[in-house]
Amino acid sequence: MIMGGITMGCGVAKSNQFQTKKSRKAVTSIQAAVLIQRWYRQYVARKEMRRRYTWNIFQSIEYSGEQAQIKLYNFLGYLMDNFTPTSTERNFVSHIFRENEVCHDVEWERYFCYRNIEVPEIYSGPHMNFPLTADQVTALVEAFRNKRQLHSRYVLQILLETWKLLRLLPNISRISTCHSKEITICGDLHGQLEDLLLIFYKNGMPSLERPYVFNGDFVDRGKDSMEILLILFAFLLVYPNDVHLNRGNHEDHIVNLRYGFTKEVLGKYQMHGKRILKLLQMIFSWLPLATVIDQKVLILHGGISNTTDLCDIARVDRHKYVSALKPPKKRAYHPVAQSSVESEVDDNLSSTKNNQRRASFGLRDCFHSRSLQDLSSRVPRTTEQEKEVQRRQSIFIRGGFSQSQKELNYAPASSESQGTTNTADTSVEDWGQILDLLWSDPMPNNGCMPNEVRGGGCYWGPDVTQDFLSRHNMQLIIRSHECKQEGYEFCHNRRVLTLFSASNYYEVGSNRGAYVKLGPDLVPYLIQYQASSMTRELSLRKNVGKPEHSALKVLREQLFAHKSDLVRAFQEFDKDKTGLISLNDWVIAVESVLCLGLPWRMLFSQLITCKAPGGMFDYQDWFQELSIKEPQMENVDHGLLETLYRHRSTLETIFRLVDFDNSGLITMEDFRQTWKLLSAFLKMEITDEAISDLSVTIDTNQDGNIDIDEFMEAFRLTDKKSRLERGKSMFMGTSNDLTKLEGDPDIQ
């Protein structure tokens, strides 16, 4: 018994000791788990923070570029409205405002006749016979997958047949699931053929059993916009009741000038590119504006406003708006009609006036003897107006929401300035309806307000959505127009779905693409994807780091391009000329110059490493640290070079506008006029001597012409390009003064 008791006592002691060790291990394990959990949460938080500011950089610069394009177009419209018809300046830009829609159908068919174009025997691409069959379209898709190009004869024939078909379609396509079909809806593709091919691979090609709705923005930024258009148009011709195409804000020849599609077409079809572009202008104007499924789901590209009404949209003459950016005009008188489509220029736009330009530029004056330089004081927006716009931008961007900028007001002008006809009033209202459909974005707050970043349409809130759906007895709005990181996003109590189908839009790994399927129950079934094989090869770390690296590089180039303005802003805080400023002063100065509304305090450590004691930093050393390669041009003022780079995108856009024959060349005189136009638009002075020095430097072969591509290439600050550039036109500048941005796709 004693022995047993002793044994039992020892067992208890060992058991207690074991329990104590076990408890200690458990505590240690729990502490370790807490530490790991805390570290992981911090890691996820840092990753999310980096993801968000990367996204803000991308979107802020993208929307600033769109705003800049509209400001430039409004400025040119102002010249047309205020210069006399015989003025040199007005003739210089008049071809931009040609109204192709006044041509008769017979003229169009004669002008775009394809029968005189021979297909050579050496042509190895697909051959098309009309009417098209599904097998032919499948062969076309396969040809494009293998990087083969369709002959221009077949291109013109497809476009002509598409134009004839679109003219028969209503403004709003109405389709049904028929209690059995699933309808697939795709968002923006932006010339990314890889995404479209992946959608077809995952979901199947369009057919009688597999209808599709493509929701606009087929072109621009990507390199295969023409191929996407031809595929979609071909399927539309084969399945006119099962393939539906809505117009987007990039189906607009004015937008195409800036964002790459015009250049793509002229590069791929050098002999017949001009004819193709002209026909595409008309085709874009005939694209339907919206699609309705089962009377319950509305699909449109941009969005709605508090004045959007489907009955009004259904009766609009949509083909009158070749560019949705151009308001309707009234003709003061009609000159003798021109016989050629090519010479179709309305030189009587001096009486043109609309609410948008009146709000932006003031009432029409008489400019019988003024030059471009005289306009610098009349360019849109006062300093106070610009500050208010910047303030609103900052509020929206800090809130993480996308925005758009609207310089137009819908408040009716006086009858004296607008004209007293009801027809004019109706035209302005119709134009406003189309502009809202193509350019608007949702916002989280109630109400409807003018855009402040993107350039057209409005912001509308949940209350506007609810009212619209109630009035039309609908339950869901599907729209596109905005890049989303997951490829889609619900808002307004899940009554609005944003759908974006161009994956890796800003950079490889930056976002997914998505499409949605709707069955008879009208419940959205979303499918996400990333088309690039490079995405699958990225590690988790690089998946965040690669887009962040590109965004920061873009931002560094943006900062470098504003060096002079930033130095002046820094010196306002550096009264003693020490070369040092504080973090807080740096944040204020940078935002005052770039006006992007970014979290600069958070970005400070990513952009600056040359810190001095006491929380100060040397801004001169900082500019050296940016290490941007500058162009070396002899006999050209350095300040002019900086100005050129800063406004590089605007200058290139003006070049494209001036190059009315799309030859890629402009004369020396047009070169000088281009610079005068740019200086008036930007309210700066460029001397004739400086322009002459620049023209002599650029015209290396002394033929008296300027090659646009060579000119723009001569002023490249960086050697490498990435997906950010997107047709040399993705991110086009800040809201103040547009900057060409290029990224480096490599991870350091």
C-alpha positions in Angstrom: 0.0 0.0 0.0 2.8 2.3 0.8 4.5 1.5 -2.3 1.3 2.0 -4.2 0.7 5.3 -2.5 4.2 6.4 -3.4 3.7 5.3 -6.9 0.4 7.1 -7.2 1.9 10.2 -5.6 4.8 10.2 -8.1 2.3 9.8 -10.9 0.3 12.8 -9.8 3.4 14.9 -9.6 4.5 13.9 -13.1 1.0 14.5 -14.4 0.9 18.0 -13.0 4.3 18.7 -14.4 3.2 17.5 -17.8 0.1 19.6 -17.6 2.1 22.6 -16.7 4.5 22.1 -19.6 1.5 21.5 -21.9 -0.2 24.7 -20.7 3.0 26.6 -21.3 3.3 25.2 -24.8 -0.4 26.1 -25.4 0.2 29.6 -24.2 3.3 29.9 -26.3 1.4 28.6 -29.3 -1.5 31.0 -28.7 1.0 33.9 -28.4 2.7 32.8 -31.6 -0.6 32.5 -33.4 -1.6 36.0 -32.2 1.7 37.4 -33.4 1.3 35.6 -36.8 -2.3 36.9 -37.0 -1.2 40.4 -36.1 1.6 40.3 -38.7 -0.7 38.9 -41.4 -3.3 41.5 -40.7 -0.7 44.2 -41.0 0.6 42.6 -44.2 -2.9 42.5 -45.7 -3.5 46.1 -44.6 -0.3 47.3 -46.2 -1.1 45.4 -49.3 -4.6 46.9 -49.5 -3.2 50.4 -48.8 -0.7 49.9 -51.7 -3.4 48.5 -54.0 -5.7 51.5 -53.3 -3.1 54.3 -53.8 -1.9 52.5 -57.0 -5.5 52.4 -58.2 -6.0 56.1 -57.3 -2.9 57.1 -59.3 -4.0 55.2 -62.4 -7.6 56.5 -62.3 -6.7 60.1 -61.4 -4.4 60.4 -64.4 -6.7 58.6 -66.8 -9.7 60.8 -66.0 -7.5 63.9 -66.2 -6.7 63.0 -69.7 -10.3 62.6 -70.7 -11.1 66.0 -69.2 -8.2 67.5 -71.1 -9.5 66.1 -74.4 -12.9 67.8 -73.9 -11.3 71.1 -72.9 -9.3 71.1 -76.0 -12.3 70.2 -78.2 -14.4 72.9 -76.6 -11.6 75.4 -77.2 -11.5 74.6 -80.9 -15.3 74.8 -81.0 -14.9 78.2 -79.4 -12.6 79.3 -82.3 -15.2 78.1 -84.8 -18.0 79.9 -83.1 -16.2 83.2 -82.7 -13.9 83.7 -85.7 -15.3 84.9 -89.0 -15.7 82.3 -91.7 -12.9 83.8 -93.8 -10.3 83.9 -91.0 -7.1 81.9 -91.3 -7.5 80.6 -87.8 -11.0 79.3 -88.5 -10.0 77.6 -91.7 -7.1 76.0 -89.8 -9.5 73.9 -87.6 -12.7 73.9 -89.7 -12.2 70.4 -91.1 -12.6 69.0 -87.5 -16.2 70.0 -87.5 -17.3 68.4 -90.8 -20.8 67.0 -90.6 -20.7 63.8 -92.6 -24.3 63.0 -91.9 -25.6 65.5 -94.4 -24.5 63.2 -97.2 -27.1 61.2 -99.0 -27.0 57.5 -98.8 -26.1 57.2 -102.5 -23.0 59.4 -102.0 -21.8 57.2 -99.1 -22.2 54.0 -101.1 -20.4 55.5 -104.1 -17.6 56.9 -102.0 -17.0 53.7 -100.1 -17.3 51.3 -103.0 -15.0 48.3 -102.6 -15.5 46.7 -106.0 -12.5 48.5 -107.5 -10.1 47.1 -104.9 -8.3 43.9 -106.1 -7.3 41.1 -103.7 -3.8 39.9 -104.8 -3.1 36.3 -105.3 -0.3 36.4 -102.6 -2.9 37.4 -100.0 -3.0 34.6 -97.4 -5.7 35.9 -95.1 -9.3 34.8 -94.9 -11.6 35.4 -97.9 -15.1 36.6 -97.3 -18.2 35.9 -99.4 -21.5 37.8 -98.7 -23.9 37.2 -97.1 -21.5 36.0 -94.4 -21.9 32.6 -92.7 -21.0 31.5 -89.2 -18.1 29.4 -90.6 -16.6 32.4 -92.3 -16.8 34.4 -89.1 -15.2 31.6 -87.1 -12.4 31.5 -89.7 -12.0 35.3 -89.3 -11.6 34.9 -85.5 -9.0 32.2 -86.0 -7.1 34.4 -88.5 -7.0 37.2 -86.1 -5.9 34.8 -83.3 -2.9 34.0 -85.6 -2.1 37.7 -86.2 -3.3 37.8 -89.8 -4.8 40.9 -91.2 -8.1 41.1 -93.2 -7.8 42.6 -96.7 -9.1 46.2 -97.0 -11.7 45.1 -99.7 -13.3 42.8 -97.2 -13.0 45.4 -94.4 -14.9 48.0 -96.5 -17.5 45.4 -97.5 -18.1 44.4 -93.8 -18.4 48.0 -92.8 -20.7 48.9 -95.5 -23.1 46.0 -94.8 -22.9 46.8 -91.1 -23.9 50.4 -91.8 -26.9 49.3 -93.8 -28.0 47.0 -91.0 -27.5 49.4 -88.2 -29.7 52.0 -89.9 -32.6 49.6 -89.5 -32.2 49.2 -85.8 -34.0 51.2 -83.1 -32.2 53.4 -80.5 -33.0 50.8 -77.8 -32.7 47.1 -78.6 -35.3 45.0 -76.8 -34.5 41.3 -76.3 -35.9 38.4 -74.2 -34.5 35.4 -72.4 -37.5 33.4 -73.8 -37.6 31.3 -70.6 -34.6 29.3 -71.8 -31.8 31.4 -73.2 -28.9 32.9 -71.2 -27.8 36.3 -72.4 -24.1 37.2 -72.0 -23.2 40.8 -71.4 -19.6 42.1 -71.9 -18.2 45.5 -70.9 -15.4 47.6 -72.2 -12.8 45.7 -74.4 -10.7 48.6 -75.5 -8.9 46.9 -78.3 -7.7 43.9 -76.2 -8.4 41.0 -78.5 -7.0 38.6 -76.0 -9.9 39.3 -73.7 -12.5 38.8 -76.4 -10.9 35.5 -77.4 -10.8 34.3 -73.8 -14.5 35.1 -73.4 -15.4 33.1 -76.5 -13.2 30.2 -75.3 -14.9 30.2 -71.8 -18.5 31.0 -72.9 -18.7 30.0 -76.6 -19.1 32.2 -79.7 -22.3 34.1 -80.4 -25.0 31.9 -81.9 -28.8 31.5 -82.0 -28.6 29.7 -78.7 -25.9 32.0 -77.2 -26.9 35.7 -77.6 -24.5 38.5 -76.6 -24.7 42.2 -75.7 -21.4 44.1 -76.1 -21.7 47.3 -74.1 -19.5 49.8 -76.0 -15.9 51.0 -75.9 -14.7 48.4 -78.3 -11.8 50.6 -79.5 -8.9 52.8 -78.4 -5.9 52.1 -76.1 -5.4 48.5 -77.1 -3.6 47.5 -80.2 -6.3 45.3 -81.8 -9.3 47.6 -81.9 -9.9 47.1 -85.6 -9.9 43.3 -85.2 -12.4 43.5 -82.4 -14.7 45.7 -84.5 -14.6 43.4 -87.5 -15.4 40.3 -85.4 -18.3 42.0 -83.7 -19.7 43.4 -86.9 -19.3 40.1 -88.7 -21.3 38.3 -85.9 -23.9 41.0 -86.0 -24.4 40.4 -89.8 -24.7 36.7 -89.2 -26.9 36.9 -86.1 -28.7 40.3 -86.2 -31.3 39.2 -83.6 -28.8 37.6 -81.2 -25.8 40.0 -81.2 -26.4 43.5 -79.9 -23.9 46.4 -79.8 -24.3 49.5 -77.7 -22.4 52.7 -78.4 -19.7 53.7 -75.9 -18.1 57.1 -75.3 -15.0 55.9 -77.3 -17.1 55.2 -80.4 -16.4 58.8 -81.3 -13.9 60.0 -83.9 -12.9 63.0 -81.8 -12.0 60.7 -78.9 -10.3 58.3 -81.3 -7.8 61.0 -82.4 -6.4 61.1 -78.9 -6.6 57.5 -77.7 -5.0 55.6 -80.5 -7.7 54.1 -82.8 -7.2 56.6 -85.6 -3.5 55.9 -85.7 -4.1 52.1 -85.5 -6.3 52.2 -88.6 -4.0 54.3 -90.6 -1.1 52.1 -89.7 -2.8 48.8 -90.6 -4.5 50.1 -93.7 -2.3 52.7 -95.2 -3.8 52.7 -98.6 -7.5 52.8 -97.7 -7.3 53.9 -94.0 -8.9 57.3 -94.7 -11.9 55.6 -96.3 -12.3 53.1 -93.5 -12.1 55.9 -90.9 -14.8 57.9 -92.6 -17.2 55.0 -92.8 -16.5 54.1 -89.2 -17.5 57.6 -88.1 -20.9 57.1 -89.6 -21.2 53.5 -88.3 -20.5 54.7 -84.7 -23.3 57.3 -85.0 -25.7 54.5 -85.9 -24.9 52.2 -83.1 -27.9 51.7 -80.7 -27.7 53.5 -77.4 -29.1 50.9 -75.0 -30.5 47.4 -74.7 -33.4 46.2 -72.5 -33.8 42.6 -71.4 -37.2 41.3 -70.6 -38.4 44.8 -69.9 -36.6 44.6 -66.6 -32.8 45.1 -67.1 -31.4 48.2 -68.8 -27.9 47.9 -70.4 -26.1 51.1 -71.4 -22.5 52.2 -71.5 -22.2 55.2 -69.1 -25.3 55.8 -67.0 -28.3 58.0 -66.4 -29.2 61.4 -65.0 -32.2 62.8 -63.2 -33.6 63.8 -66.7 -33.0 60.4 -68.5 -36.2 59.1 -70.0 -36.3 56.0 -72.2 -39.2 57.4 -74.2 -37.1 60.5 -75.1 -34.1 58.3 -75.9 -36.2 56.1 -78.2 -37.1 59.0 -80.4 -33.7 60.7 -80.7 -32.1 60.9 -84.2 -29.0 59.2 -82.9 -27.1 59.4 -86.2 -27.0 63.2 -86.1 -24.4 63.0 -83.4 -21.3 61.7 -85.2 -19.4 63.0 -82.1 -21.4 62.9 -78.9 -19.0 65.6 -77.6 -20.4 68.1 -80.2 -23.6 69.8 -79.3 -26.3 70.5 -82.0 -25.8 73.5 -84.1 -28.1 76.0 -85.9 -27.2 77.1 -89.4 -27.4 80.8 -90.1 -27.4 80.3 -93.8 -26.7 77.6 -96.4 -24.0 78.0 -99.0 -24.0 76.3 -102.3 -23.8 72.6 -101.6 -20.5 70.9 -102.3 -20.6 67.9 -104.6 -17.8 65.9 -102.9 -18.0 64.2 -99.6 -14.3 65.0 -99.1 -15.0 68.8 -99.4 -18.0 68.7 -97.1 -17.2 71.4 -94.7 -19.8 73.7 -93.2 -18.1 77.1 -93.2 -21.0 78.8 -91.6 -20.7 77.7 -88.0 -20.1 81.2 -86.8 -23.7 81.3 -85.7 -23.4 78.0 -83.9 -24.1 78.3 -80.2 -25.1 75.9 -77.5 -25.6 75.8 -73.8 -22.3 74.0 -73.1 -20.0 76.5 -74.8 -22.0 79.5 -73.6 -21.6 78.2 -70.0 -17.9 77.6 -70.5 -16.8 80.5 -72.8 -19.4 83.2 -72.4 -21.7 84.8 -75.0 -20.7 85.1 -78.6 -18.7 88.1 -79.6 -17.4 89.4 -82.9 -13.8 88.6 -83.7 -13.2 90.1 -87.1 -9.6 91.0 -86.6 -8.4 88.9 -83.7 -5.5 86.4 -83.6 -5.1 83.2 -81.6 -3.0 85.1 -79.0 -6.0 87.4 -78.4 -7.9 84.4 -77.1 -5.6 83.5 -74.2 -7.7 85.6 -71.8 -10.9 84.0 -73.0 -10.0 80.4 -72.5 -12.6 78.5 -70.3 -12.6 78.8 -66.5 -11.5 81.5 -64.2 -8.9 80.8 -61.4 -11.8 80.5 -58.9 -13.6 78.1 -61.1 -10.5 76.0 -61.6 -9.9 75.9 -57.8 -13.5 74.7 -57.2 -13.1 72.0 -59.8 -9.9 70.9 -58.1 -11.6 70.9 -54.7 -14.4 68.6 -56.0 -11.9 66.3 -57.6 -10.0 65.9 -54.4 -13.1 65.1 -52.5 -14.2 62.3 -54.9 -10.8 60.8 -55.4 -10.0 60.6 -51.7 -13.4 58.8 -51.3 -12.1 56.2 -53.7 -14.8 56.7 -56.3 -14.5 57.4 -60.0 -15.6 60.6 -61.4 -16.1 62.7 -64.5 -15.8 66.3 -65.4 -18.6 68.3 -67.0 -18.0 71.8 -68.3 -21.4 72.0 -69.7 -24.5 73.2 -68.0 -28.0 72.2 -68.9 -29.6 75.4 -67.7 -31.4 76.9 -70.7 -29.9 79.9 -72.3 -31.9 83.0 -73.0 -34.0 83.0 -76.1 -31.9 86.0 -77.4 -28.7 84.1 -77.4 -30.0 80.6 -78.1 -32.5 81.3 -80.7 -36.3 81.0 -80.2 -37.0 77.8 -82.1 -38.4 74.8 -80.3 -36.4 72.6 -82.7 -33.1 74.0 -81.2 -34.4 73.4 -77.7 -35.3 69.8 -78.5 -31.9 69.2 -80.2 -30.0 70.4 -77.1 -32.2 68.1 -74.9 -31.6 65.1 -77.2 -27.9 65.7 -77.2 -27.9 65.9 -73.4 -29.7 62.6 -73.2 -27.1 60.9 -75.4 -24.2 62.6 -73.5 -25.5 61.3 -70.2 -25.9 57.8 -71.5 -22.4 57.6 -72.8 -20.4 59.5 -70.1 -22.1 59.4 -66.7 -20.9 57.6 -63.6 -22.7 56.6 -60.3 -21.8 58.2 -57.0 -22.5 57.0 -53.5 -24.4 60.2 -52.4 -28.0 61.1 -53.4 -28.6 63.6 -56.1 -27.3 64.4 -59.6 -24.5 66.8 -60.3 -22.2 67.8 -63.2 -19.1 65.8 -63.6 -15.8 67.3 -62.4 -13.1 65.0 -63.7 -14.0 62.8 -66.7 -15.4 65.3 -69.2 -19.1 64.7 -69.9 -22.4 63.4 -68.5 -23.1 63.6 -64.8 -22.8 61.8 -61.4 -26.0 60.3 -60.2 -26.9 58.9 -56.8 -29.0 56.0 -55.4 -32.1 58.1 -55.3 -31.9 58.8 -59.0 -31.5 55.1 -59.7 -34.5 54.3 -57.6 -36.6 56.9 -59.2 -35.6 55.8 -62.7 -36.2 52.1 -62.1 -39.6 52.8 -60.5 -40.7 55.1 -63.4 -39.7 52.4 -66.0 -40.8 49.4 -63.9 -37.2 47.9 -64.0 -35.0 46.2 -61.5 -31.4 46.5 -62.6 -29.0 48.8 -64.6 -25.9 47.2 -66.1 -23.3 49.7 -67.3 -19.6 49.8 -68.1 -17.3 52.8 -68.6 -15.2 52.4 -65.4 -12.3 50.0 -64.8 -12.9 47.9 -61.7 -10.3 45.8 -60.0 -12.4 42.7 -59.8 -13.9 43.3 -63.2 -17.3 44.3 -61.8 -18.8 46.2 -58.9 -22.4 46.6 -57.5 -23.6 49.9 -56.1 -26.9 51.7 -55.2 -28.2 48.8 -53.2 -27.2 46.3 -55.9 -29.4 48.1 -58.4 -26.5 49.2 -60.5 -23.8 46.8 -61.8 -20.6 48.1 -63.4 -19.0 45.6 -65.8 -15.5 45.9 -67.3 -14.2 43.2 -69.6 -10.6 44.5 -70.4 -8.4 42.7 -67.9 -4.8 44.0 -67.1 -6.1 47.3 -68.3 -3.5 49.6 -66.6 -0.8 47.1 -66.2 -0.4 43.3 -66.1 -2.0 42.2 -62.9 -3.8 45.5 -62.2 -7.3 44.2 -62.6 -9.5 41.3 -63.7 -12.0 41.3 -66.5 -15.6 40.0 -66.1 -18.7 39.3 -68.1 -22.2 38.5 -66.8 -24.8 36.0 -67.8 -28.6 36.6 -67.3 -31.1 33.7 -67.4 -34.9 33.9 -67.2 -34.7 34.7 -63.5 -32.6 37.8 -64.4 -30.1 37.0 -61.5 -26.6 38.1 -62.6 -24.1 35.3 -62.8 -20.6 36.8 -63.0 -17.5 35.2 -64.5 -14.0 36.7 -63.8 -10.8 36.1 -65.7 -7.3 37.6 -66.5 -6.4 37.0 -70.1 -2.6 37.5 -70.0 -0.4 34.4 -69.4 2.0 36.8 -67.7 -0.5 37.3 -64.9 -0.5 33.6 -64.0 3.3 33.7 -63.8 3.4 36.5 -61.2 3.9 35.7 -57.6 1.6 37.2 -55.0 4.3 39.8 -54.2 4.8 40.7 -57.8 1.0 40.8 -58.4 0.9 43.8 -56.2 4.4 45.2 -56.9 4.3 45.3 -60.7 1.2 47.6 -61.0 2.5 49.7 -58.1 5.9 50.0 -59.7 4.4 51.2 -63.0 2.0 53.7 -61.2 4.9 55.2 -59.2 7.0 55.5 -62.3 4.2 57.3 -64.1 3.9 59.6 -61.1 7.7 60.3 -61.0 7.6 61.3 -64.7 4.6 63.4 -64.0 6.5 65.2 -61.2 9.6 65.6 -63.3 7.6 67.1 -66.2 6.4 69.8 -63.7 9.8 70.5 -62.4 9.8 74.3 -63.0 6.3 74.8 -61.4 7.2 72.5 -58.5 10.5 74.4 -57.8 8.6 77.7 -57.7 6.0 76.1 -55.4 8.7 74.8 -53.1 10.5 78.1 -53.0 7.3 79.7 -51.7 7.9 77.7 -48.5 11.7 78.0 -48.6 11.9 81.7 -47.9 15.5 81.4 -46.7 16.6 79.6 -49.8 18.1 76.6 -47.9 16.9 74.1 -50.5 15.0 72.3 -47.7 11.2 72.0 -47.0 9.1 69.9 -44.7 6.9 67.0 -45.5 3.7 69.0 -44.9 5.0 71.8 -47.2 5.9 69.3 -49.9 2.4 67.8 -49.8 0.7 71.2 -50.2 3.1 72.3 -53.0 2.8 69.1 -55.0 -1.0 69.0 -54.9 -1.3 72.7 -55.8 0.7 71.9 -59.0 -0.6 68.5 -60.1 -4.2 68.7 -58.7 -4.6 65.0 -58.7 -6.2 64.6 -55.2 -3.8 61.7 -54.3 -2.7 60.7 -50.8 0.6 62.5 -51.1 1.5 62.1 -47.4 1.3 58.3 -47.8 3.2 58.4 -51.1 6.0 60.5 -49.7 8.1 57.6 -48.5 7.7 55.9 -51.9 8.8 59.0 -53.9 11.5 60.4 -51.7 14.6 58.8 -50.1 16.9 61.8 -49.8 15.7 63.0 -46.4 17.6 65.5 -44.3 17.7 65.8 -40.5 14.7 67.3 -38.7 12.1 65.8 -41.0 13.2 68.1 -43.9 14.4 67.0 -47.4 16.4 68.6 -50.2 14.2 69.1 -53.2 17.0 69.9 -55.6 18.6 66.5 -54.8 15.2 65.0 -55.2 14.8 66.1 -58.8 18.3 64.6 -59.5 17.1 61.4 -57.9 14.1 61.1 -60.2 16.7 60.2 -63.0 14.5 60.9 -66.0 16.3 60.9 -69.3 15.8 64.2 -71.1 15.9 64.7 -74.8 19.0 66.4 -76.2 18.1 69.0 -78.8 20.6 71.6 -79.9 19.5 75.2 -80.4 16.2 74.6 -78.5 15.5 76.4 -75.3 15.4 74.1 -72.3 12.2 75.7 -71.0 10.5 75.1 -74.3 11.5 71.4 -74.1 10.0 71.1 -70.7 6.8 72.8 -71.9 6.7 70.5 -74.9 7.0 67.4 -72.8 4.4 68.5 -70.3 1.9 69.2 -73.0 3.0 66.5 -75.3 -0.3 64.7 -75.6 -2.2 67.9 -76.3 0.3 68.8 -79.0 0.1 65.4 -80.6 -3.7 65.6 -80.6 -3.6 69.0 -82.3 -1.1 67.6 -84.9 -3.6 64.8 -85.6 -6.4 67.3 -86.0 -4.3 69.5 -88.3 -3.3 66.6 -90.4 -6.6 66.6 -92.2 -5.5 64.2 -95.0 -4.1 61.7 -92.4 -0.7 61.7 -94.2 1.4 61.8 -91.1 3.0 65.1 -92.3 2.2 68.7 -91.8 3.7 71.8 -93.5 6.0 74.2 -91.7 3.2 76.8 -91.8 0.8 74.3 -90.2 3.5 73.6 -87.6 3.7 77.2 -86.7 -0.1 77.5 -86.5 -0.2 74.4 -84.3 2.2 76.0 -81.8 0.2 79.3 -81.8 -3.0 77.3 -81.2 -1.3 75.4 -78.3 0.0 78.6 -76.8 -3.5 80.2 -76.9 -5.1 77.1 -75.4 -2.5 76.9 -72.6 -2.3 80.7 -72.0 1.4 80.8 -72.6 3.7 82.6 -75.0 5.9 80.9 -77.5 8.0 83.3 -79.6 8.2 83.0 -83.4 12.0 82.6 -83.0 11.6 79.7 -80.7 9.1 78.0 -83.1 11.5 78.6 -86.0 14.5 77.1 -84.1 12.3 74.1 -83.2 11.1 73.5 -86.8 14.7 73.7 -88.2 15.8 71.2 -85.6 13.0 68.7 -86.4 13.1 69.0 -90.2 16.3 67.0 -90.6 15.8 66.1 -94.2 14.9 69.8 -95.1 11.8 68.8 -97.2 9.7 71.5 -95.6 7.4 69.1 -93.8 7.2 67.8 -90.2 6.8 64.1 -89.6 4.4 63.8 -86.7 5.7 60.5 -85.4 9.3 61.4 -85.7 8.6 64.7 -84.0 6.9 63.1 -81.0 9.6 60.4 -80.7 12.3 63.1 -80.6 10.9 64.3 -77.3 10.5 61.0 -75.5 11.9 61.3 -72.0 12.0 57.6 -71.3 13.0 54.7 -73.5 10.7 52.0 -72.4 6.9 51.7 -72.8 4.3 49.7 -71.0 0.6 49.0 -71.1 0.1 52.4 -69.5 0.9 54.1 -72.8 -1.9 52.2 -74.7 -1.5 53.5 -78.2 0.7 56.4 -77.0 -2.4 57.9 -75.5 -3.6 56.3 -72.3 -2.8 58.8 -69.6 -2.9 62.2 -71.1 -2.3 64.7 -68.4 -3.5 66.5 -65.3 -6.4 68.8 -65.1 -4.1 71.7 -65.3 -1.7 71.0 -68.1 -1.7 67.7 -69.8 1.4 65.4 -69.6 2.4 62.5 -71.7 3.1 59.5 -69.4 5.0 56.4 -70.1 5.7 53.5 -67.8 8.4 50.9 -67.4 6.9 47.4 -67.4 9.9 45.8 -65.6 10.1 45.1 -61.9 13.4 46.3 -60.5 
